């Protein structure tokens, strides 16, 4: 990875994704930066792709949003052609192929794709060159070292979403406190058998109290 892409990806945000027994949790901060300048305090970094799958973005906003738009279209086409939702792994592989095909003029984006399908809950991590890895617990962006400090200590496999929500929130808030490019507020999305849902302000406030 080039020095330029390192600057764009690892100095701008914190996102996290975890796999639980009944679904996945995706979370991010909301600060959007341009170098040392805070361009927006409440930027959106978690995007719903379909009822069962979503993605987080970090890096170049334009490049990442292009990938979001393309995946939304491909997910709809897949459902129309095959009569069923696109598998999470297939959605992730599609984005990996798009990133790899642009490797000589890279799309500067680091992506997490998470969701639940017939094979269970999954979270995949993708880098700007199209490398694809499936993870149980993962963080990206400039605040990821701090977030990992919490996640590696407190994450447990095979437990329900409600038990892991405070852990994810704690990880993002820790990054917000220790990383200057991470801040503003935070968003949390849950994907389970009932579909995609973003936590309300009241729900996030309640979680904040449990980890403060």
C-alpha positions in Angstrom: 0.0 0.0 0.0 1.4 3.4 -1.0 2.2 6.2 1.4 -0.7 8.2 -0.2 -3.3 5.5 0.4 -2.0 5.0 4.0 -2.6 8.7 4.6 -6.1 8.6 3.2 -7.2 5.4 4.9 -5.5 5.3 8.3 -5.9 8.9 9.3 -9.6 9.5 8.9 -12.1 7.4 10.8 -12.8 4.3 12.9 -15.2 1.5 11.9 -15.9 -1.8 13.5 -17.7 -5.0 12.8 -18.4 -8.1 14.8 -20.2 -11.4 14.3 -22.6 -12.6 17.0 -24.6 -15.7 17.4 -27.8 -14.1 16.0 -26.4 -11.5 13.5 -23.8 -8.8 13.1 -23.1 -5.4 14.5 -21.5 -2.6 12.5 -20.4 0.7 14.0 -18.5 3.9 13.1 -17.7 7.4 14.3 -19.2 10.3 12.3 -16.3 12.7 11.9 -15.2 13.4 8.3 -11.7 14.9 8.0 -9.6 16.5 5.2 -6.1 16.3 6.7 -6.2 18.3 9.9 -9.5 20.0 8.9 -12.8 18.6 10.2 -15.0 18.7 7.1 -18.2 17.3 8.7 -19.2 16.3 12.2 -22.0 14.0 11.3 -21.0 12.1 8.2 -22.6 8.8 7.3 -20.3 5.8 7.2 -22.7 2.8 7.5 -24.8 2.1 4.4 -27.6 -0.4 4.0 -27.2 -2.4 0.8 -30.3 -4.7 1.3 -32.4 -5.8 4.2 -29.8 -8.4 5.1 -26.4 -6.7 4.3 -24.7 -3.4 4.9 -21.2 -1.9 4.6 -19.0 0.6 6.4 -16.6 3.0 4.6 -13.3 4.6 5.4 -10.8 6.4 3.1 -11.8 8.6 0.2 -15.5 9.4 0.6 -16.1 9.7 -3.2 -14.4 6.3 -3.9 -16.3 4.6 -1.1 -19.7 6.0 -2.0 -19.1 4.9 -5.6 -18.6 1.3 -4.3 -21.8 1.6 -2.2 -23.9 2.7 -5.2 -22.5 -0.1 -7.3 -23.2 -2.7 -4.7 -26.7 -1.5 -4.2 -27.4 -1.9 -7.9 -25.8 -5.3 -8.2 -27.7 -6.6 -5.1 -31.0 -5.6 -6.7 -30.0 -7.2 -10.0 -29.0 -10.4 -8.2 -32.4 -10.5 -6.4 -34.3 -9.9 -9.7 -32.3 -12.6 -11.6 -32.2 -15.3 -9.0 -35.3 -14.6 -6.8 -33.3 -14.4 -3.6 -31.1 -12.0 -1.7 -27.4 -11.9 -2.7 -25.2 -13.9 -0.3 -22.9 -11.8 1.9 -19.8 -13.5 0.6 -20.9 -12.9 -3.0 -21.5 -9.2 -2.3 -18.0 -9.0 -0.7 -16.4 -10.8 -3.6 -18.0 -8.4 -6.1 -16.5 -5.4 -4.3 -13.2 -7.2 -4.0 -13.2 -7.7 -7.8 -14.0 -4.1 -8.4 -11.2 -3.0 -6.2 -8.7 -5.4 -7.8 -9.7 -4.3 -11.3 -8.9 -0.7 -10.3 -5.6 -1.6 -8.7 -3.5 0.6 -11.1 -5.6 3.6 -10.2 -6.8 2.4 -6.8 -10.1 3.3 -5.2 -8.9 4.6 -1.9 -11.3 2.9 0.4 -11.2 0.3 3.1 -14.6 -1.5 3.4 -16.4 -3.8 5.9 -19.3 -5.7 4.6 -21.5 -7.5 7.1 -24.8 -9.3 7.0 -26.7 -12.5 7.5 -27.9 -15.1 5.0 -28.7 -18.8 4.8 -25.2 -19.7 5.9 -25.3 -17.5 9.0 -23.8 -14.1 10.0 -20.7 -12.9 8.3 -18.3 -9.9 8.3 -15.7 -9.4 5.5 -12.9 -6.9 5.4 -11.6 -5.4 2.1 -8.5 -3.3 1.4 -8.0 -0.9 -1.6 -6.3 -3.6 -3.7 -9.2 -6.1 -3.3 -7.8 -8.4 -0.6 -10.7 -10.1 1.1 -10.8 -11.7 4.5 -13.6 -13.0 6.6 -13.4 -11.8 10.2 -15.2 -12.4 13.5 -14.1 -9.1 15.0 -12.5 -6.3 13.0 -11.8 -2.6 13.0 -10.5 -0.2 10.3 -9.3 3.4 10.1 -7.0 5.6 12.0 -8.5 4.7 15.4 -8.5 1.0 14.8 -5.4 0.3 17.0 -7.4 1.8 20.0 -10.6 0.0 19.0 -8.8 -3.3 18.7 -7.5 -2.8 22.3 -11.1 -3.0 23.5 -12.4 -5.6 21.0 -9.5 -8.1 21.5 -10.0 -7.9 25.3 -13.8 -8.1 25.5 -15.2 -9.7 22.3 -16.6 -13.3 22.7 -17.7 -15.6 19.9 -21.1 -17.2 20.0 -22.9 -14.7 22.1 -26.0 -12.7 21.2 -26.0 -9.2 19.8 -27.4 -7.5 22.9 -24.5 -8.8 24.9 -21.9 -7.5 22.4 -23.4 -4.0 21.7 -21.8 -2.3 24.7 -18.4 -3.8 23.6 -18.6 -2.3 20.1 -19.8 1.1 21.5 -16.9 1.0 24.0 -14.4 0.3 21.2 -15.6 3.2 19.1 -15.8 5.6 22.0 -12.3 4.7 23.1 -11.1 5.6 19.6 -13.0 8.8 19.7 -11.2 9.8 22.9 -7.7 8.8 21.8 -7.6 9.5 18.0 -7.9 13.0 16.7 -9.3 12.0 13.3 -12.1 10.0 15.0 -15.0 11.9 16.7 -18.3 13.7 16.4 -20.8 11.0 17.3 -21.2 7.3 16.5 -23.6 5.2 14.6 -24.5 1.5 15.2 -26.3 -0.8 12.9 -27.6 -4.3 13.7 -28.4 -7.0 11.1 -30.3 -10.1 12.2 -33.1 -12.3 11.0 -35.4 -9.3 11.3 -33.3 -7.3 8.8 -31.3 -4.1 9.0 -31.8 -1.6 11.7 -29.9 1.5 12.9 -30.0 2.2 16.7 -31.9 5.3 17.7 -30.4 8.2 19.7 -32.1 6.9 22.8 -30.7 3.4 22.4 -27.2 4.8 21.7 -27.5 7.0 24.8 -28.4 4.0 26.9 -25.4 2.1 25.7 -23.1 5.0 26.3 -24.2 5.0 30.0 -23.3 1.4 30.4 -19.7 1.9 29.2 -19.0 5.3 30.7 
